[in-house]
Amino acid sequence: MILKKTENICASCDEICQYINDEVKNGDTVRLSIGRVYIPGKVVTNNDGVIQIKIDSEMIKGLTTIDVEKLKEHLIEVEHECEDGICVLEATDDD
């Protein structure tokens, strides 16, 4: 088993939205914590921060589209897994 390098970053919600827009690619895995909702899945498309995710969990299966910018005030954490490693972005207050 190969362990991927993990990087933990504290960032504002605006910075997290920018990161998603710039860095999250089709085929990457994301795990979003938005409010009390945890959304894990593979990215199908990323269109300027509006991401379509294929969810394949025990309770929920299928495609969902999430406009991260519209939900940014509720962001708690984003875990982004790609070939290079895992980046965990923890939301901080924008103030």
Backbone as JSON, one array per atom type, in Angstrom:
{
  "sequence": "MILKKTENICASCDEICQYINDEVKNGDTVRLSIGRVYIPGKVVTNNDGVIQIKIDSEMIKGLTTIDVEKLKEHLIEVEHECEDGICVLEATDDD",
  "N": [[0.84, -1.18, 0.0], [0.63, 2.14, -0.93], [1.3, 5.15, 0.59], [-0.08, 8.35, 0.31], [1.23, 11.65, 0.12], [0.19, 14.01, 2.5], [-1.17, 17.19, 2.85], [-1.98, 19.77, 5.04], [-3.98, 22.6, 5.24], [-4.99, 25.77, 6.4], [-7.49, 27.93, 5.38], [-9.28, 30.73, 3.99], [-12.79, 30.81, 3.15], [-13.16, 31.93, 0.63], [-10.61, 31.51, -0.46], [-10.57, 28.73, -0.5], [-12.6, 28.23, -2.38], [-11.36, 29.34, -4.64], [-9.16, 27.62, -4.83], [-10.48, 25.18, -5.41], [-11.55, 25.85, -7.9], [-9.18, 26.21, -9.38], [-7.51, 23.94, -8.96], [-8.85, 21.43, -8.69], [-9.52, 18.65, -10.57], [-11.1, 16.77, -13.26], [-11.87, 13.43, -12.41], [-10.47, 13.46, -10.03], [-10.68, 12.88, -6.48], [-12.94, 14.17, -4.15], [-13.81, 15.25, -0.89], [-16.25, 16.75, 0.68], [-17.11, 18.84, 3.35], [-19.84, 20.39, 4.26], [-21.59, 22.49, 6.13], [-23.61, 20.43, 8.02], [-23.33, 18.32, 6.35], [-21.7, 15.69, 4.7], [-19.93, 15.03, 1.84], [-18.68, 12.74, -0.18], [-16.87, 11.89, -3.16], [-16.13, 11.2, -6.68], [-14.85, 13.57, -8.95], [-16.6, 14.58, -11.74], [-17.01, 16.7, -13.51], [-15.64, 20.02, -13.5], [-16.63, 23.12, -13.55], [-15.71, 26.14, -13.44], [-15.74, 26.11, -10.57], [-18.21, 25.03, -10.1], [-19.01, 21.97, -9.36], [-19.47, 18.66, -10.53], [-20.22, 15.7, -9.01], [-19.66, 12.24, -8.67], [-21.25, 10.18, -6.57], [-20.72, 7.42, -4.53], [-21.61, 5.92, -2.15], [-22.62, 4.06, 0.8], [-25.2, 4.91, 1.52], [-26.02, 6.89, -0.3], [-26.13, 7.2, -3.79], [-25.09, 8.16, -7.06], [-25.16, 11.05, -9.28], [-24.34, 14.4, -8.41], [-24.62, 17.94, -8.43], [-22.71, 20.63, -7.35], [-22.53, 23.94, -6.43], [-19.96, 25.44, -5.3], [-19.22, 28.04, -4.64], [-21.66, 29.3, -4.02], [-22.28, 28.02, -1.67], [-20.27, 28.63, 0.04], [-20.15, 29.95, 2.54], [-20.87, 28.03, 4.29], [-18.93, 26.15, 4.26], [-16.81, 23.78, 5.76], [-14.7, 21.96, 5.59], [-12.53, 20.78, 3.02], [-11.41, 17.99, 1.37], [-9.05, 17.06, -0.89], [-8.11, 14.75, -3.22], [-5.64, 13.71, -5.35], [-3.44, 12.55, -8.02], [-0.96, 13.44, -7.1], [-1.12, 13.64, -4.34], [-2.74, 14.29, -1.17], [-4.73, 16.97, -0.22], [-5.84, 18.79, 2.45], [-8.1, 21.17, 3.19], [-8.94, 23.4, 5.58], [-11.56, 25.38, 6.59], [-11.42, 28.78, 7.62], [-12.49, 31.59, 9.58], [-13.6, 34.32, 7.59], [-13.21, 36.85, 8.43]],
  "CA": [[0.0, 0.0, 0.0], [1.4, 3.37, -1.05], [0.68, 6.29, 1.26], [0.08, 9.61, -0.39], [1.61, 12.79, 0.95], [-0.96, 14.8, 2.91], [-0.88, 18.58, 3.22], [-3.09, 20.41, 5.74], [-3.94, 24.05, 5.05], [-6.11, 26.6, 6.86], [-7.73, 28.92, 4.34], [-10.6, 31.36, 4.01], [-13.74, 30.18, 2.23], [-12.85, 32.44, -0.71], [-9.4, 30.82, -0.92], [-10.94, 27.36, -0.81], [-13.31, 28.28, -3.66], [-10.35, 29.57, -5.68], [-8.4, 26.37, -4.93], [-11.33, 24.22, -6.13], [-11.62, 26.33, -9.28], [-7.88, 26.09, -10.05], [-6.76, 22.7, -8.74], [-9.63, 20.19, -8.73], [-9.66, 18.2, -11.97], [-11.94, 15.61, -13.52], [-11.27, 12.19, -11.96], [-9.97, 13.6, -8.67], [-11.64, 12.57, -5.42], [-13.13, 15.23, -3.17], [-14.68, 14.98, 0.25], [-16.68, 18.08, 1.11], [-17.91, 19.0, 4.57], [-20.58, 21.64, 4.1], [-22.56, 22.44, 7.23], [-23.64, 19.09, 8.63], [-23.37, 17.34, 5.26], [-20.42, 15.17, 4.23], [-20.17, 14.6, 0.46], [-17.5, 12.17, -0.82], [-17.1, 11.39, -4.51], [-15.21, 11.49, -7.79], [-15.23, 14.72, -9.74], [-16.9, 14.29, -13.13], [-16.67, 17.96, -14.18], [-15.44, 21.22, -12.69], [-16.86, 24.26, -14.44], [-15.56, 27.37, -12.65], [-16.14, 25.91, -9.19], [-19.46, 24.25, -10.02], [-18.49, 20.63, -9.58], [-20.39, 17.53, -10.6], [-19.56, 14.63, -8.28], [-20.3, 10.92, -8.67], [-21.24, 9.68, -5.21], [-20.92, 5.98, -4.46], [-21.51, 5.53, -0.75], [-23.63, 3.07, 1.19], [-26.54, 5.49, 1.62], [-26.35, 7.75, -1.45], [-25.42, 6.89, -5.03], [-25.52, 8.94, -8.2], [-24.48, 12.31, -9.59], [-24.88, 15.63, -7.84], [-23.9, 19.14, -8.84], [-22.56, 21.53, -6.21], [-21.93, 25.24, -6.69], [-19.22, 25.68, -4.06], [-19.25, 29.48, -4.36], [-22.93, 29.63, -3.38], [-22.33, 27.39, -0.36], [-18.99, 28.85, 0.7], [-20.28, 30.37, 3.94], [-21.13, 26.83, 5.08], [-17.8, 25.23, 4.11], [-16.04, 23.45, 6.95], [-13.44, 21.34, 5.16], [-12.47, 20.12, 1.71], [-10.27, 17.09, 1.19], [-8.86, 16.87, -2.33], [-7.14, 13.68, -3.49], [-5.26, 13.57, -6.76], [-2.27, 11.69, -8.19], [0.19, 13.98, -6.37], [-1.29, 13.52, -2.9], [-4.0, 14.71, -0.57], [-4.7, 18.31, 0.36], [-6.98, 19.03, 3.32], [-8.26, 22.6, 3.42], [-9.88, 23.68, 6.66], [-12.07, 26.76, 6.47], [-11.29, 29.68, 8.74], [-13.36, 32.76, 9.44], [-13.12, 35.27, 6.59], [-12.99, 38.16, 9.05]],
  "C": [[0.89, 1.24, 0.0], [0.64, 4.5, -0.37], [0.95, 7.56, 0.49], [0.46, 10.7, 0.59], [0.36, 13.62, 1.24], [-0.49, 16.18, 3.35], [-2.13, 19.17, 3.86], [-2.92, 21.92, 5.66], [-5.18, 24.68, 5.68], [-6.28, 27.71, 5.84], [-9.12, 29.53, 4.52], [-11.51, 30.62, 3.02], [-13.51, 30.65, 0.8], [-11.62, 31.74, -1.29], [-9.69, 29.37, -1.28], [-11.69, 27.29, -2.15], [-12.34, 28.47, -4.82], [-9.52, 28.3, -5.9], [-9.2, 25.34, -5.74], [-11.38, 24.58, -7.61], [-10.33, 26.02, -10.04], [-7.3, 24.68, -10.04], [-7.54, 21.4, -8.9], [-9.94, 19.84, -10.19], [-10.6, 17.01, -12.06], [-11.2, 14.34, -13.1], [-10.68, 12.26, -10.56], [-11.07, 13.2, -7.69], [-11.73, 13.77, -4.49], [-14.05, 14.72, -2.06], [-15.01, 16.33, 0.85], [-17.45, 17.98, 2.42], [-18.53, 20.38, 4.5], [-21.7, 21.61, 5.14], [-22.48, 21.09, 7.9], [-23.62, 17.98, 7.59], [-21.95, 16.98, 4.84], [-20.66, 14.56, 2.86], [-18.86, 14.07, -0.13], [-17.81, 11.73, -2.25], [-16.01, 11.75, -5.49], [-15.74, 12.66, -8.59], [-15.43, 14.29, -11.2], [-16.55, 15.52, -13.97], [-16.47, 19.05, -13.14], [-15.53, 22.4, -13.64], [-16.87, 25.52, -13.59], [-16.09, 27.23, -11.24], [-17.5, 25.27, -9.0], [-19.05, 22.83, -10.38], [-19.61, 19.6, -9.6], [-19.62, 16.34, -10.02], [-20.37, 13.35, -8.42], [-20.12, 10.36, -7.26], [-21.54, 8.18, -5.24], [-20.69, 5.53, -3.02], [-22.61, 4.53, -0.42], [-25.05, 3.65, 1.12], [-26.97, 6.27, 0.38], [-25.5, 7.33, -2.65], [-25.95, 7.79, -6.13], [-24.7, 10.2, -8.38], [-25.16, 13.46, -8.86], [-24.01, 16.78, -8.31], [-23.9, 20.12, -7.67], [-21.88, 22.81, -6.68], [-21.25, 25.68, -5.39], [-19.27, 27.15, -3.68], [-20.53, 29.86, -3.62], [-23.03, 29.07, -1.97], [-21.11, 27.71, 0.5], [-19.1, 29.26, 2.16], [-20.53, 29.18, 4.86], [-19.99, 25.82, 5.01], [-17.1, 25.03, 5.45], [-14.68, 22.9, 6.53], [-13.61, 20.74, 3.77], [-11.22, 19.26, 1.69], [-10.2, 16.77, -0.3], [-7.76, 15.84, -2.54], [-6.91, 13.59, -4.98], [-4.03, 12.68, -6.85], [-1.1, 12.14, -7.31], [0.08, 13.82, -4.86], [-2.66, 13.97, -2.45], [-3.8, 16.07, 0.06], [-5.98, 18.5, 1.16], [-7.02, 20.52, 3.62], [-9.34, 22.81, 4.47], [-10.27, 25.14, 6.6], [-11.86, 27.53, 7.77], [-12.28, 30.82, 8.55], [-12.75, 33.73, 8.44], [-12.81, 36.63, 7.19], [-11.53, 38.44, 9.28]]
}
